[in-house]
Amino acid sequence: MKRAAGVCVAILCAVSACSPGPGSDPGSSIHSAQNQGLEWKRFAPVPTARTEVAAAALGAEIYVIGGFADPGDTVSTVEIYNTRTDRWRKGPDLPLGVNHSMATEMGGRLYVAGGFRGPGSSEPVRRAYVFSGRRWRRIANLPEPRAAGGLVTVGRRLYLVGGVEGGGAVASPTFVYNPARDRWAKRPAVPSHRQHLGAAGARGRVYVVGGRVHGLDTNTDRSDRFNPVSRRWKQITAMPTPRGGLAATGAMGFVIAAGGEADRTFDEVEAYDVEKKRWRRLPDMPTARHGLGVVAVGTVIYVLAGGTEPGLTYSNANEGLDLAPIR
């Protein structure tokens, strides 16, 4: 699907109402709003065009990790984007080349877990790593192999949700990592088990949005919230656009879900307001993508790399949307 070149200008985006599912937040609705002042900008492109990457920020720098690169090789490449200078530099390679891995930041350290090892492998790995600014170091293996899920920071714990287990089965338990003990524990699985989902932490909760069960025809709009204290999941208002292959991040009290794929590649960006318990449509990404990284630095949401067409395609796009006007 071809997209018009240039910057995507904010427009009035009307989104139809969606009835909450069973167990949803009462009074939730989808918000139709004019996104005045929101405008995408293009930044220095990712040096290596990739898809199915992991991405996270350490301070003002964004790390784009692993994935597939042309002609379909699984890579250990790490490239670091400085959001202040709009420049890239090469980072230390991940010790293991992986695609569909998961990354997050906690306490000034970058964590990467799981993923598929090679282009012909459908078996995920158990390995996990931490990076403190100089080198990668192995941490405790995941309790079970996992890929194509989400890794989220809430408080002093990491939460690995959803994804694919060994043998291609949709994942069961949620894994929780305690860095002080270098130990993973198991918690209840995401309801409606799914993979290629969006996951984010916001206001002390873990959010999982969209994803799919198996193929591209099983995309879902289901959204759920996990309370780490009660260890319970609750279904929340469904995401307006059903899609898998997306990515998500938390910022300013929102869960931002971007991209995805089905019979087309999605440019939709939707934000769930965790206080008002409703979704709003944000301006579409200039470049539609799946398998991308979505990272918040301050009030700016960056979307990096990803495939521009369904299947194994690559992009070095780096685009950002400043959410400051909707504070």
Buried (B, 14 or more C-beta within 10 A) or exposed (E): EEBEEEEBEBEEBEBEEBEBBEEBBEEBBBBBBEBEEBBBBBBEBBBBBBBBBBBBBBEEBBBBBBBBBEEEBBBBBBBBBBBEEEEBEEBEBBBBBBBBBBBBBBEEBBBBBBBBBEEEBEBBBBBBBBBEEEEBEEBBBBBBBBBBBBBBBBEEBBBBBBBBBBEEEBBBBBBBBEBEEEEBEEBEBBBBBBBBBBBBBBEEBBBBBBBBBEEBEBBBBBBBBBEBEEEEBBBBBBBBBBBBBBBBBBBBBBBBBBBBBBEBBBBBBBBBBBEBBBBBBBBBBBBBBBBBBBBBBEBBBBBBBBBBBBEBBBBBBBBBBBBEEBE
